[in-house]
Amino acid sequence: MADPYQNNVYHQGGGDPYGTYGEGGDQEGYGYQGESYPQEEDAASDATEGHDDEDQMYEGEYQGIPHPDEVKAAQRAARAKARQAQAGATELEELAEQYEDIMEDCGHGRFQWSLFIVLGLALMADGVECFVVGFVLPSAEKDMCLSNGEKGMLGLIVFLGMMVGAFIWGGMADKLGRRKCLIWALTINCVFAFLSSFAQGYGFFLFFRLISGIGIGGSVPIVYSYFSEFLQMDKRGEHLSWLCMFWMVGGIYASFTAWGIIPHYGWGFSMGTEFQFHSWRVFVLVCALPAITSLVGLMFMPESPRFLLENAKHDEAWMILKNVHDTNWRAKGQPEKVFQVTHIKAPKTQEDEFIEIQSATGTAMQRWAVRTLTLCKLDAKILYFNVVYCGPITLIPSYSSYYGLGVWFPDMIKYLQQEEYESKVKVFHRERVERFHFNFSLENQIHREGEYINDKFINIQMKSVKFEDSLFEDCYFEDIESTETIFENCTIRSTVFYNTDLYEERFIDCRLENTTFLHNKKGCHLDIDEENDVLIYLVSFLGSLAVLPGNIISALFMEKIGRVKIIGLSMLISAGCTFFLFLSFSQAAIIAWQCLFCGVSVAAWNGIEVITVELYPASKRATAFGVLNALCKLAAILGTSIFASFVGVTKVVPILLSCTALVCGGLVALKLPETREKILQ
C-alpha cells in the first residue's frame, strides 16, 4: 500500500522520506542531511577557504565546558529517546519535535531581532491606543461639548473595539495566516485613527475610534503567536518577555508626545467655525506612527512557517526556514553553514479529515452541518478552557492592575487635588460693589448676599466662582469665559450679557428682570489651565516607566524559575502593594505606590502571555489567545466602570477588591501547567 503521507513530504533529494540526522541512514531523526556533500575537489567557496575545521578548537574545551552543538545534540537525543519510549506519538507531536530541531539549527540572530522590532512596534501601537482617548478627552470634551455620559462612553468604546478585535482577528489568524491578518488589522487601525483626527462631530469620532480599536485589537494575539513560532524552546520565555516591554514603550511614547503636543493649542488650523483642527488632533495623528512603521516593516517579513506547515504549504515553509537559517548564520560570520533540512513531515490537516467526511456524507447541507459541528467542538474546548480555567487568572491582574486601579490612581489624585483646591476657597459675605470695573480674573471664590450696582465685567475669566443670594443691577458682562461658574438664587435686573458663555442654564433659581443675552459664544471653550495640567501626563509617564524593572526581571528569570512561579509571586507581591494604599494620604504616596504596583504586576502579565502561547497547538494558538485577550478587555470595561465609581466615596472597597483578587489569583495560578521546557505544539 502506498504511504498516505507521501504527498505531505518536501523532498530535496532521494532516500528515506523521514531522513536522518548526521551520518547513518538508520538513525532516528527527521529530514536532515549528513555533513558531507558530494562536491568537486575545487568547489570550496571563498568563505570556507583557509578554514580547517579539524584545526579549530572550541575555546571552552580546556575548561571542561561542553560545546553548544554538543548540548543541542544531547537534547535531541534525549527527546528522541523519550519519543521512542512513548509509543504511538501523533503526527502533530512528530512535527513539533522536528520543527524545534529546525529552529535550533536556524539559531537566534539577525532575523529574530528584525522581527522583534517590527512586531514590537505593533504591540507598542496597542499600548498607545489605550492612552489616546484619556489624553485627548480634556480637549475633545470642550471642542465637541461632551457631557459626562458621552465622555464615559468614549473612554469605554476603545476597549469595546479592542475586545471585539481580539476575538475576530485571533480566529482569523489561525485560518488565513498571522502576517496577513496583522497587516489588515494595522491597516484598519491606521486608516480609522487618521479619520478620527478630522471628525468634527461626537458620533463620527466615536465610530472611528471604535473601528480603530477593532483593528488594533488583533495585534496582541497575533504578535505573540507569530513571534513564538520563530523561537526555539530555550529562548522563547525570555524573548517573549522582552517583547512585552514594547507595551510599556507605547505608554511612555503616548505620555511624552501628549505632553509635548496637546498644550500647544495653536498647533492647528481652522476653516470657519465648522471645521477646527486643534493640537489634540495632531496628537491623534502622531499616535498612529508606531502602527504605520510596523505595517511597513511587515511588508518585508515572511509568514510563519509553522502556520504554513499546518496548512500543507511545505515548499513555502521550507524556503522561509532556509532564509531564516542563512540570514542568521551570515550575520554571525558563518555563511558556509548549510541548511540541512531536506524534507519536513506534515500532519494530516482538518481539510484532509473533511474530505473523508464528504465521502461518507450525502447532501451539501449535510456536509456543511458536519463540518461546522466538528469545528465548533474543537473551538468549544478552547473556549471552555479559557473561560473556566485561564480566564479568571487573566481577569484578575487586568481587572485590578492596569484597568481597575489604573483608572483609580489618577482619578484619586485628581480628587485629592480638588479637595485641596476647595479648601483654599475665598468666601465674600455681604459685599457691596458699585460702579466698579472688574478687569481681572475671578477664581475659586464664593460670593454670598452681595450687591453689585452698575458694575462692568469685561474680558475676564471666571473659574469655580459661585454667586449665592446676590443682587446684580444695571451691570454689563462682555467677553467672559467661565468654568464651573454658577449663579444661584440671585436677582438680576437690567443687565446685559454680551459675547459670553454664561448661558441661562448657569442661573439656578434666579429672577431675571429686563435681562438681555446678546451674541452668546457658540460651542464649548477650552480652559487652558485645566487642559494643560501636567499631572495627567506625569502620572501616566511614571506608571509606564515603572514597568521597566518588572519587565527586565521577568525576562531574566522566566526560563530560570518558570512561568507559573513568576505569575504567582507577582500577584502576591502586588496584593501587598495594594494593602499599603490604606496608609497613603497624599498625592506623592499614591504615585509612589502606583509605580511600585505597576512594576511588580507586569511580571504576572508577561507570565500569562508566555504560558498562553505555549499551552495551545499552532492550529488554535491565535484563537485561544484572542479569546483570552477579549476577556481581558472585558475586564477593562468592568474595572474602569466599577473602580471609578468609588473615587471620592471610599478607598476601602477598591483596595480590598484588588487585594483579595490578587491573592486568589496568585494561588489559583499555581494550578496552571508549567510550560518552561515544553516544545511548542
C-alpha positions as CSV (number, residue, x, y, z in Angstrom):
1,M,0.0,0.0,0.0
2,A,1.3,3.5,-0.8
3,D,2.3,5.8,2.0
4,P,-0.7,8.1,2.7
5,Y,1.7,10.9,3.8
6,Q,4.0,10.6,0.8
7,N,2.4,13.8,-0.7
8,N,2.9,15.7,2.5
9,V,6.7,15.5,2.5
10,Y,9.0,18.1,0.9
11,H,11.8,16.3,-1.0
12,Q,15.1,17.8,-1.9
13,G,16.7,14.5,-2.7
14,G,16.1,10.8,-2.7
15,G,16.3,8.4,0.2
16,D,14.3,7.7,3.2
17,P,11.3,10.0,3.4
18,Y,11.8,10.7,7.1
19,G,15.6,11.4,6.7
20,T,18.2,11.3,9.4
21,Y,20.5,13.5,11.5
22,G,24.2,13.3,10.7
23,E,25.6,10.1,9.2
24,G,24.0,6.7,9.1
25,G,20.7,6.2,7.4
26,D,19.2,4.0,10.1
27,Q,19.4,6.6,12.9
28,E,16.3,8.1,14.4
29,G,15.5,11.6,13.1
30,Y,13.8,13.9,10.7
31,G,14.8,15.1,7.3
32,Y,18.4,16.2,8.0
33,Q,21.3,15.5,5.6
34,G,24.7,14.4,6.7
35,E,27.5,16.9,7.0
36,S,29.3,15.5,3.8
37,Y,28.0,16.6,0.4
38,P,29.4,15.3,-2.9
39,Q,31.5,18.1,-4.2
40,E,34.2,18.5,-6.7
41,E,37.7,18.9,-5.2
42,D,38.0,22.6,-6.2
43,A,34.4,23.5,-5.3
44,A,35.1,25.1,-1.9
45,S,33.6,28.6,-1.5
46,D,35.7,31.6,-0.8
47,A,34.0,31.8,2.6
48,T,35.5,28.5,3.7
49,E,38.8,28.8,2.0
50,G,41.7,28.6,4.5
51,H,39.5,27.2,7.2
52,D,40.2,23.7,8.6
53,D,37.5,22.5,11.0
54,E,39.8,20.0,12.5
55,D,42.4,22.6,13.3
56,Q,39.9,24.9,15.0
57,M,39.4,24.2,18.7
58,Y,36.4,25.3,20.9
59,E,37.8,27.8,23.4
60,G,35.9,26.3,26.3
61,E,37.3,22.8,25.8
62,Y,40.2,23.3,28.2
63,Q,37.7,24.4,30.9
64,G,35.5,21.3,30.5
65,I,32.6,23.4,29.1
66,P,30.7,21.4,26.5
67,H,30.3,22.9,23.1
68,P,26.8,24.3,22.4
69,D,26.4,21.9,19.5
70,E,27.1,19.0,21.8
71,V,24.4,20.3,24.2
72,K,21.9,20.6,21.4
73,A,22.8,17.1,20.2
74,A,22.3,15.7,23.7
75,Q,18.9,17.4,24.0
76,R,17.8,16.0,20.7
77,A,19.0,12.5,21.6
78,A,17.0,12.8,24.9
79,R,13.9,13.9,23.0
80,A,14.4,11.1,20.5
81,K,14.7,8.6,23.3
82,A,11.6,9.9,25.0
83,R,9.7,9.7,21.7
84,Q,10.7,6.0,21.3
85,A,9.6,5.3,24.8
86,Q,6.3,7.0,24.2
87,A,4.6,4.6,21.8
88,G,2.0,6.0,19.4
89,A,3.3,9.6,19.1
90,T,0.9,11.6,16.9
91,E,1.8,13.3,13.7
92,L,1.5,16.7,15.4
93,E,3.9,15.7,18.1
94,E,6.4,14.5,15.5
95,L,6.1,17.8,13.6
96,A,6.6,19.8,16.8
97,E,9.8,17.8,17.6
98,Q,11.1,18.3,14.1
99,Y,10.2,22.0,14.0
100,E,12.0,22.5,17.3
101,D,15.1,20.8,15.9
102,I,14.9,23.0,12.8
103,M,14.7,26.2,14.8
104,E,17.7,25.2,16.9
105,D,19.7,24.7,13.7
106,C,18.5,28.1,12.4
107,G,19.7,29.7,15.6
108,H,18.7,33.0,17.2
109,G,20.1,36.0,15.4
110,R,19.5,38.9,12.9
111,F,16.2,37.6,11.6
112,Q,14.6,37.2,15.0
113,W,15.8,40.6,16.1
114,S,14.4,42.2,13.0
115,L,11.1,40.5,13.5
116,F,11.3,41.5,17.2
117,I,11.4,45.2,16.3
118,V,8.6,45.0,13.7
119,L,6.2,43.1,16.0
120,G,7.3,45.2,18.9
121,L,6.1,48.3,17.1
122,A,2.7,46.6,16.6
123,L,2.5,45.9,20.3
124,M,3.5,49.5,21.0
125,A,0.6,50.6,18.9
126,D,-1.7,48.6,21.1
127,G,-0.3,50.3,24.2
128,V,-0.6,53.8,22.6
129,E,-4.3,53.1,21.8
130,C,-5.1,52.5,25.5
131,F,-3.9,56.0,26.3
132,V,-5.0,58.1,23.4
133,V,-8.6,58.8,24.5
134,G,-7.6,59.5,28.1
135,F,-5.2,62.2,27.0
136,V,-7.4,63.9,24.4
137,L,-10.6,63.9,26.5
138,P,-9.9,67.2,28.4
139,S,-9.6,69.0,25.0
140,A,-12.1,67.0,23.0
141,E,-14.9,67.5,25.5
142,K,-14.5,71.2,25.0
143,D,-14.3,71.1,21.2
144,M,-17.3,68.7,21.0
145,C,-19.2,69.9,24.1
146,L,-19.3,66.4,25.6
147,S,-21.5,65.6,28.6
148,N,-20.2,63.3,31.4
149,G,-22.1,60.4,29.9
150,E,-20.6,60.9,26.4
151,K,-17.1,61.2,27.9
152,G,-17.6,57.9,29.7
153,M,-18.8,56.2,26.6
154,L,-15.8,57.5,24.6
155,G,-13.5,56.0,27.2
156,L,-15.2,52.6,27.1
157,I,-15.6,52.4,23.3
158,V,-11.9,51.8,22.7
159,F,-11.8,48.8,25.0
160,L,-15.0,47.5,23.5
161,G,-13.5,47.7,20.0
162,M,-10.3,46.0,21.2
163,M,-12.3,43.2,22.8
164,V,-14.2,42.6,19.5
165,G,-11.0,42.9,17.5
166,A,-9.1,40.4,19.7
167,F,-11.8,37.8,19.3
168,I,-12.2,38.3,15.5
169,W,-8.5,38.6,14.5
170,G,-7.3,35.8,16.7
171,G,-9.6,33.3,15.0
172,M,-8.8,34.7,11.5
173,A,-5.1,34.4,12.1
174,D,-5.4,30.7,12.6
175,K,-7.3,30.4,9.3
176,L,-5.7,33.0,7.0
177,G,-2.2,33.5,8.4
178,R,-0.5,35.6,11.1
179,R,1.2,38.1,8.8
180,K,-1.8,38.7,6.5
181,C,-4.2,39.3,9.4
182,L,-1.8,41.5,11.2
183,I,-1.3,43.7,8.1
184,W,-5.1,44.0,7.7
185,A,-5.6,44.8,11.4
186,L,-2.9,47.5,11.5
187,T,-4.2,49.0,8.2
188,I,-7.7,49.3,9.6
189,N,-6.3,50.9,12.8
190,C,-4.2,53.4,10.8
191,V,-7.0,54.4,8.4
192,F,-9.7,55.0,11.1
193,A,-7.3,56.7,13.5
194,F,-6.5,59.1,10.7
195,L,-10.2,59.7,10.0
196,S,-10.9,60.2,13.7
197,S,-8.4,63.1,13.9
198,F,-10.6,65.0,11.4
199,A,-14.0,64.0,12.8
200,Q,-15.8,67.2,14.0
201,G,-18.9,65.5,15.5
202,Y,-19.1,63.2,18.5
203,G,-20.9,60.5,16.6
204,F,-18.3,60.2,13.9
205,F,-15.4,60.4,16.3
206,L,-16.9,57.6,18.4
207,F,-17.5,55.4,15.4
208,F,-14.0,55.9,14.0
209,R,-12.3,55.2,17.4
210,L,-14.5,52.0,17.7
211,I,-13.3,50.7,14.3
212,S,-9.7,51.8,15.1
213,G,-9.9,49.7,18.3
214,I,-11.2,46.7,16.4
215,G,-8.2,46.9,14.2
216,I,-5.6,47.3,16.9
217,G,-7.3,44.6,19.0
218,G,-5.8,41.9,16.8
219,S,-2.2,43.0,17.5
220,V,-1.7,41.2,20.8
221,P,-3.0,37.7,20.0
222,I,-1.3,37.7,16.6
223,V,2.0,39.3,17.6
224,Y,2.7,36.7,20.4
225,S,1.6,33.8,18.3
226,Y,3.6,35.0,15.3
227,F,6.9,35.7,17.2
228,S,6.8,32.5,19.3
229,E,6.8,30.4,16.1
230,F,10.2,31.7,15.2
231,L,11.8,31.0,18.6
232,Q,13.5,27.9,19.9
233,M,12.4,26.4,23.2
234,D,15.2,27.8,25.4
235,K,14.8,31.3,24.1
236,R,11.0,31.5,24.0
237,G,10.2,32.7,27.5
238,E,12.9,35.3,27.7
239,H,12.3,36.9,24.3
240,L,8.6,36.9,24.6
241,S,9.1,38.8,27.9
242,W,11.4,41.3,26.2
243,L,8.7,41.8,23.6
244,C,6.2,42.7,26.3
245,M,8.4,45.8,27.0
246,F,7.1,47.5,23.9
247,W,3.7,47.9,25.5
248,M,5.4,49.9,28.2
249,V,7.2,51.9,25.4
250,G,3.8,52.7,24.0
251,G,2.7,54.2,27.2
252,I,5.8,56.3,27.5
253,Y,5.5,57.4,23.9
254,A,1.9,58.4,24.3
255,S,2.6,60.4,27.6
256,F,5.6,62.1,26.2
257,T,4.0,63.2,22.9
258,A,0.8,64.3,24.6
259,W,2.9,66.4,27.0
260,G,4.8,67.9,24.1
261,I,1.9,68.5,21.6
262,I,-1.5,69.0,23.4
263,P,-0.6,72.1,25.5
264,H,0.4,73.9,22.2
265,Y,-3.2,74.7,21.4
266,G,-2.1,76.9,18.5
267,W,-0.7,73.9,16.6
268,G,-3.6,73.6,14.2
269,F,-5.8,75.4,11.9
270,S,-9.5,76.2,11.3
271,M,-11.8,76.8,8.4
272,G,-14.5,79.0,9.7
273,T,-16.5,77.8,12.7
274,E,-17.4,74.4,11.3
275,F,-14.0,72.8,11.0
276,Q,-11.5,73.0,13.8
277,F,-8.1,71.1,13.9
278,H,-6.5,71.8,17.2
279,S,-3.3,70.3,18.8
280,W,-5.1,67.3,20.3
281,R,-6.0,66.2,16.8
282,V,-2.3,66.4,15.8
283,F,-1.6,64.2,18.8
284,V,-4.1,61.6,17.5
285,L,-2.2,61.6,14.1
286,V,1.2,61.2,15.8
287,C,-0.1,58.2,17.8
288,A,-0.6,56.3,14.6
289,L,3.1,56.4,13.7
290,P,4.0,53.1,15.5
291,A,1.3,51.2,13.7
292,I,2.4,52.7,10.3
293,T,6.0,51.8,10.9
294,S,5.2,48.3,11.9
295,L,3.0,48.0,8.8
296,V,5.9,49.0,6.6
297,G,8.2,46.5,8.3
298,L,5.7,43.7,7.9
299,M,6.0,44.0,4.1
300,F,9.5,42.6,4.4
301,M,8.7,39.8,6.8
302,P,7.6,36.3,5.9
303,E,4.6,34.3,7.0
304,S,5.0,32.0,10.0
305,P,6.4,28.7,8.6
306,R,4.6,26.8,11.3
307,F,1.3,28.1,10.1
308,L,2.2,27.1,6.6
309,L,3.1,23.6,7.6
310,E,-0.2,23.3,9.4
311,N,-1.9,24.2,6.1
312,A,0.2,21.8,4.0
313,K,2.2,24.6,2.3
314,H,5.5,22.7,2.7
315,D,7.5,24.4,-0.1
316,E,6.9,27.9,1.2
317,A,7.7,26.9,4.8
318,W,11.0,25.2,3.7
319,M,12.1,28.3,1.8
320,I,11.3,30.6,4.7
321,L,13.1,28.4,7.2
322,K,16.1,28.3,4.9
323,N,16.1,32.1,4.6
324,V,16.0,32.4,8.4
325,H,18.9,30.0,8.7
326,D,21.0,31.7,6.1
327,T,20.3,35.2,7.4
328,N,21.3,34.3,11.0
329,W,24.5,32.4,10.1
330,R,25.6,35.0,7.6
331,A,25.3,37.7,10.3
332,K,27.3,35.5,12.6
333,G,30.1,35.3,10.1
334,Q,29.5,31.7,9.1
335,P,27.9,31.9,5.6
336,E,29.3,28.5,4.7
337,K,26.9,26.8,7.2
338,V,24.4,24.8,5.1
339,F,20.7,24.4,5.8
340,Q,20.5,20.6,6.1
341,V,16.7,20.0,6.1
342,T,15.7,18.1,3.0
343,H,12.1,17.3,3.8
344,I,9.5,18.1,6.5
345,K,6.9,15.7,7.8
346,A,3.4,17.3,7.6
347,P,0.5,16.0,9.6
348,K,-3.0,15.3,8.4
349,T,-4.9,18.6,8.3
350,Q,-8.5,19.3,9.2
351,E,-9.2,19.7,5.5
352,D,-8.0,16.1,4.9
353,E,-10.4,14.9,7.5
354,F,-13.2,16.8,5.9
355,I,-12.5,15.1,2.6
356,E,-13.2,11.8,4.4
357,I,-16.3,13.3,5.9
358,Q,-17.6,14.3,2.5
359,S,-17.2,10.8,1.1
360,A,-19.5,9.5,3.9
361,T,-22.0,12.3,3.9
362,G,-24.8,12.8,1.4
363,T,-26.0,16.3,0.5
364,A,-24.1,19.6,0.6
365,M,-26.2,20.7,3.5
366,Q,-25.3,17.6,5.5
367,R,-21.6,18.1,4.7
368,W,-21.8,21.7,5.8
369,A,-23.6,20.8,9.1
370,V,-21.0,18.1,9.9
371,R,-18.1,20.4,9.1
372,T,-19.5,23.2,11.2
373,L,-20.2,20.9,14.1
374,T,-16.7,19.5,14.0
375,L,-15.1,22.9,14.1
376,C,-17.4,24.1,16.9
377,K,-16.4,21.1,19.0
378,L,-12.7,22.0,18.5
379,D,-13.3,25.7,19.3
380,A,-15.5,24.9,22.2
381,K,-12.7,23.1,24.0
382,I,-10.5,26.2,23.7
383,L,-13.3,28.5,24.8
384,Y,-14.1,26.3,27.8
385,F,-10.5,26.2,29.0
386,N,-10.1,29.9,28.6
387,V,-13.3,30.9,30.3
388,V,-13.3,28.4,33.1
389,Y,-9.6,27.9,33.8
390,C,-7.3,30.6,32.3
391,G,-10.0,33.3,32.1
392,P,-10.2,34.1,35.9
393,I,-6.4,34.3,36.1
394,T,-6.2,36.8,33.3
395,L,-9.2,38.8,34.5
396,I,-7.7,39.2,38.0
397,P,-4.5,41.1,37.1
398,S,-6.1,43.1,34.3
399,Y,-9.2,43.9,36.4
400,S,-7.2,45.1,39.4
401,S,-4.0,46.2,37.9
402,Y,-3.8,48.2,34.6
403,Y,-7.6,48.8,34.2
404,G,-9.1,48.8,37.7
405,L,-6.5,50.5,39.9
406,G,-5.0,52.0,36.7
407,V,-8.1,54.2,36.5
408,W,-8.5,54.6,40.3
409,F,-5.0,56.0,40.8
410,P,-5.1,59.1,38.6
411,D,-8.8,59.8,39.5
412,M,-7.9,59.6,43.2
413,I,-5.1,62.0,42.7
414,K,-7.4,64.4,40.9
415,Y,-9.9,64.1,43.8
416,L,-7.2,65.0,46.3
417,Q,-6.2,67.9,44.2
418,Q,-9.8,69.1,44.0
419,E,-10.1,68.7,47.8
420,E,-7.0,70.8,48.3
421,Y,-8.3,73.4,45.8
422,E,-11.6,73.7,47.5
423,S,-10.0,74.0,50.9
424,K,-8.4,77.3,49.7
425,V,-11.7,78.8,48.5
426,K,-12.2,82.5,49.3
427,V,-15.6,83.5,50.7
428,F,-17.0,87.0,50.4
429,H,-20.1,87.8,52.5
430,R,-22.5,90.7,52.1
431,E,-20.0,92.8,50.0
432,R,-21.4,95.9,48.1
433,V,-19.6,96.9,44.9
434,E,-20.8,99.9,43.0
435,R,-19.6,101.4,39.7
436,F,-16.5,99.1,39.6
437,H,-14.7,97.8,36.5
438,F,-13.7,94.1,37.0
439,N,-10.7,93.6,34.6
440,F,-9.1,90.8,36.5
441,S,-10.0,87.1,36.6
442,L,-12.0,85.6,39.4
443,E,-11.1,82.1,40.6
444,N,-12.1,79.7,43.4
445,Q,-14.5,82.2,45.1
446,I,-17.9,82.2,46.7
447,H,-19.9,85.4,47.0
448,R,-22.9,85.4,49.3
449,E,-25.6,88.0,49.7
450,G,-23.6,90.6,47.7
451,E,-24.8,93.7,45.9
452,Y,-23.3,94.7,42.5
453,I,-24.7,98.0,41.2
454,N,-23.7,99.5,37.9
455,D,-20.6,97.3,37.6
456,K,-18.7,96.1,34.5
457,F,-17.2,92.6,34.0
458,I,-15.2,92.8,30.7
459,N,-12.7,90.4,29.1
460,I,-12.1,88.2,32.1
461,Q,-12.1,84.6,33.1
462,M,-14.2,83.1,35.8
463,K,-13.2,79.7,37.2
464,S,-15.0,77.9,40.0
465,V,-16.9,81.1,41.0
466,K,-20.3,80.9,42.7
467,F,-22.7,83.8,43.5
468,E,-25.4,83.0,46.1
469,D,-28.4,85.1,47.0
470,S,-26.8,88.2,45.4
471,L,-28.2,91.2,43.5
472,F,-26.9,92.4,40.1
473,E,-28.5,95.7,38.9
474,D,-27.5,97.7,35.8
475,C,-24.4,95.5,35.2
476,Y,-22.6,94.7,32.0
477,F,-20.8,91.4,31.1
478,E,-18.7,91.2,28.0
479,D,-16.2,88.6,26.6
480,I,-16.5,86.3,29.5
481,E,-15.0,82.7,29.6
482,S,-16.1,80.7,32.5
483,T,-15.6,77.2,34.0
484,E,-17.7,75.8,36.8
485,T,-19.3,79.2,37.4
486,I,-22.9,79.5,38.5
487,F,-25.4,82.0,39.9
488,E,-27.8,80.5,42.5
489,N,-30.9,82.2,43.9
490,C,-29.8,85.6,42.6
491,T,-31.8,88.6,41.4
492,I,-30.5,90.1,38.1
493,R,-32.1,93.4,36.8
494,S,-31.5,95.5,33.8
495,T,-28.2,93.6,33.0
496,V,-26.7,92.8,29.6
497,F,-24.6,89.7,28.8
498,Y,-22.7,90.3,25.5
499,N,-20.4,87.6,23.9
500,T,-20.2,85.4,27.0
501,D,-20.6,81.7,27.7
502,L,-22.9,82.4,30.6
503,Y,-26.0,80.7,29.3
504,E,-29.3,80.7,31.1
505,E,-28.5,77.2,32.4
506,R,-25.9,78.8,34.7
507,F,-28.6,80.7,36.5
508,I,-30.2,78.4,39.0
509,D,-33.4,79.6,40.7
510,C,-32.6,83.1,39.7
511,R,-35.0,86.0,38.9
512,L,-34.1,87.6,35.6
513,E,-35.8,91.1,35.2
514,N,-35.2,93.0,32.0
515,T,-32.0,91.0,31.3
516,T,-30.6,90.6,27.8
517,F,-28.3,87.9,26.3
518,L,-26.6,89.1,23.1
519,H,-24.2,87.1,20.8
520,N,-23.6,84.3,23.2
521,K,-20.5,82.2,22.4
522,K,-21.3,79.1,20.5
523,G,-19.9,75.7,21.4
524,C,-17.5,75.0,24.3
525,H,-14.3,76.7,25.1
526,L,-11.1,75.4,26.4
527,D,-9.9,76.1,29.9
528,I,-6.2,76.3,29.2
529,D,-5.1,75.7,32.8
530,E,-7.2,72.6,33.3
531,E,-6.3,71.2,29.9
532,N,-2.6,71.5,30.4
533,D,-2.4,70.0,33.9
534,V,0.9,68.2,33.6
535,L,-0.1,65.7,36.3
536,I,-2.3,63.9,33.8
537,Y,0.8,63.2,31.7
538,L,3.2,62.8,34.5
539,V,1.2,60.0,36.3
540,S,0.9,58.0,33.1
541,F,4.5,58.5,32.2
542,L,5.8,57.4,35.6
543,G,3.4,54.4,35.7
544,S,4.6,53.3,32.3
545,L,8.3,53.8,33.2
546,A,7.9,51.9,36.4
547,V,7.1,48.8,34.4
548,L,10.7,48.6,33.1
549,P,12.2,46.9,36.2
550,G,9.4,44.3,36.2
551,N,9.9,43.6,32.6
552,I,13.6,43.1,33.0
553,I,13.3,40.8,36.0
554,S,10.6,38.7,34.4
555,A,12.6,38.3,31.2
556,L,15.8,37.3,33.0
557,F,14.1,34.8,35.3
558,M,11.3,33.5,33.1
559,E,13.4,30.5,32.0
560,K,15.1,30.0,35.3
561,I,12.2,29.8,37.8
562,G,9.3,29.1,35.4
563,R,6.2,30.9,34.2
564,V,3.8,29.6,37.0
565,K,6.1,30.9,39.8
566,I,6.5,34.2,38.1
567,I,2.7,34.7,37.9
568,G,2.0,33.6,41.4
569,L,4.8,35.6,43.1
570,S,4.0,38.7,41.1
571,M,0.3,38.6,42.1
572,L,1.0,38.1,45.8
573,I,3.5,40.9,45.9
574,S,1.1,43.1,44.1
575,A,-1.5,42.3,46.7
576,G,0.9,43.6,49.4
577,C,1.3,46.8,47.4
578,T,-2.4,47.5,47.3
579,F,-2.8,46.8,51.0
580,F,-0.3,49.6,51.8
581,L,-2.5,52.1,50.0
582,F,-4.5,52.3,53.2
583,L,-1.6,54.3,54.6
584,S,-1.4,56.7,51.7
585,F,-3.0,60.1,52.3
586,S,-1.0,62.3,49.9
587,Q,-0.6,62.6,46.1
588,A,3.1,61.7,46.3
589,A,2.4,58.5,48.3
590,I,-0.3,57.3,45.9
591,I,2.0,58.0,42.9
592,A,4.9,56.0,44.6
593,W,2.6,53.0,45.3
594,Q,1.2,53.2,41.8
595,C,4.7,52.9,40.3
596,L,5.6,50.0,42.6
597,F,2.4,48.3,41.8
598,C,2.8,48.6,38.1
599,G,6.4,47.5,38.2
600,V,5.5,44.3,40.1
601,S,2.3,43.3,38.5
602,V,3.7,43.5,34.9
603,A,5.6,40.3,35.6
604,A,2.3,38.4,36.0
605,W,1.2,39.9,32.7
606,N,4.3,38.6,31.0
607,G,4.0,35.2,32.5
608,I,0.4,34.8,31.4
609,E,1.1,35.9,27.9
610,V,4.0,33.4,27.6
611,I,2.1,30.5,29.1
612,T,-0.9,31.2,26.9
613,V,1.2,30.9,23.8
614,E,2.8,27.6,24.9
615,L,-0.4,25.9,26.1
616,Y,-2.2,25.7,22.7
617,P,-1.3,24.0,19.4
618,A,-0.4,26.0,16.4
619,S,-3.8,25.5,14.7
620,K,-5.6,27.1,17.7
621,R,-2.9,29.3,19.3
622,A,-4.1,32.7,18.0
623,T,-7.8,31.8,18.5
624,A,-7.1,30.9,22.2
625,F,-5.0,34.0,22.7
626,G,-7.7,36.1,21.1
627,V,-10.5,34.8,23.3
628,L,-8.3,35.3,26.4
629,N,-7.4,38.8,25.3
630,A,-11.1,39.6,24.7
631,L,-11.8,38.6,28.3
632,C,-9.0,40.9,29.4
633,K,-10.6,43.8,27.6
634,L,-14.0,42.9,29.1
635,A,-12.2,43.2,32.5
636,A,-11.0,46.7,31.4
637,I,-14.6,47.8,30.8
638,L,-15.8,46.4,34.2
639,G,-12.7,47.7,36.0
640,T,-12.9,51.3,34.7
641,S,-16.6,51.4,35.5
642,I,-16.6,49.9,39.0
643,F,-13.4,51.4,40.4
644,A,-14.2,54.9,39.1
645,S,-17.5,54.9,41.0
646,F,-15.7,54.7,44.3
647,V,-13.5,57.8,43.8
648,G,-14.2,60.3,46.4
649,V,-16.6,57.9,48.2
650,T,-14.2,55.4,49.8
651,K,-10.9,53.8,49.1
652,V,-11.6,50.7,51.2
653,V,-13.6,48.9,48.6
654,P,-11.2,49.3,45.7
655,I,-8.2,48.3,47.8
656,L,-10.0,45.2,49.3
657,L,-11.3,44.1,45.9
658,S,-7.8,44.3,44.4
659,C,-6.0,42.7,47.3
660,T,-8.5,39.8,47.5
661,A,-8.5,39.2,43.8
662,L,-4.7,39.2,43.5
663,V,-4.3,36.8,46.4
664,C,-6.8,34.4,45.0
665,G,-5.3,34.8,41.5
666,G,-1.8,34.1,42.8
667,L,-2.9,30.9,44.5
668,V,-5.0,29.7,41.5
669,A,-2.1,30.4,39.2
670,L,-0.1,27.7,40.8
671,K,-2.5,25.2,39.4
672,L,-1.6,26.1,35.8
673,P,0.6,23.6,34.0
674,E,4.3,24.6,33.7
675,T,5.4,25.0,30.1
676,R,9.0,26.1,30.6
677,E,10.6,23.1,28.9
678,K,7.7,22.2,26.6
679,I,8.1,22.1,22.9
680,L,5.7,24.4,21.1
681,Q,2.9,22.3,19.7
